[in-house]
Amino acid sequence: MCCGLPDHSPLVVPSNRFRECLYMEILTLLALSCYSAVPCITSPLLLRYSYPLAFTGFRDGVIDLFSIPEEKRTNSFLNKLTVGLLGIITGAALVVKDLSFVLSFGGATLGNALIYVYPALMFRSAVKAMGEKATKGMKREVKVAMSSAGLGITMGAIGARMALKSLFAS
């Protein structure tokens, strides 16, 4: 029984309290399942071995963003930059208490850019690089791809606005 309601009740989920109880019961069942040891073992391993890869990409992106020349990219510089970036990330983690805003804003902006904008820009660039070898159909398709990118930018702006609105509403 959860919250005084019998198991397998056909009732519609009427309240937040009932949803919370149901959620806790599902988590309890998952924790008691015979496979519960697998996530407990794999999650730390996944974090341990995937975070350095993602962070290295982030650090290299910062280096490229600020156009730091190759000769200045010494081990000493990389170590100092790594400590500084980890400090900034840790400081942000101490300040940001609600990750739902970070996830919704990031999904609205970066997700839409990755799905709609970047492929269209890459296709336009590839067709442009083909020059006279590009067919008329490809050139027409560039217009369709760019309109899809414009739609993605619009949806991203709406999503970002909604994320910002939820941030200031709370």
Salt bridges, closest charged atoms under 4 A:
GLU20 OE1 - ARG17 NH1 3.95
ASP60 OD1 - ARG59 NE 3.94
ASP64 OD1 - ARG73 NH2 3.26
GLU70 OE2 - ARG73 NH1 3.27
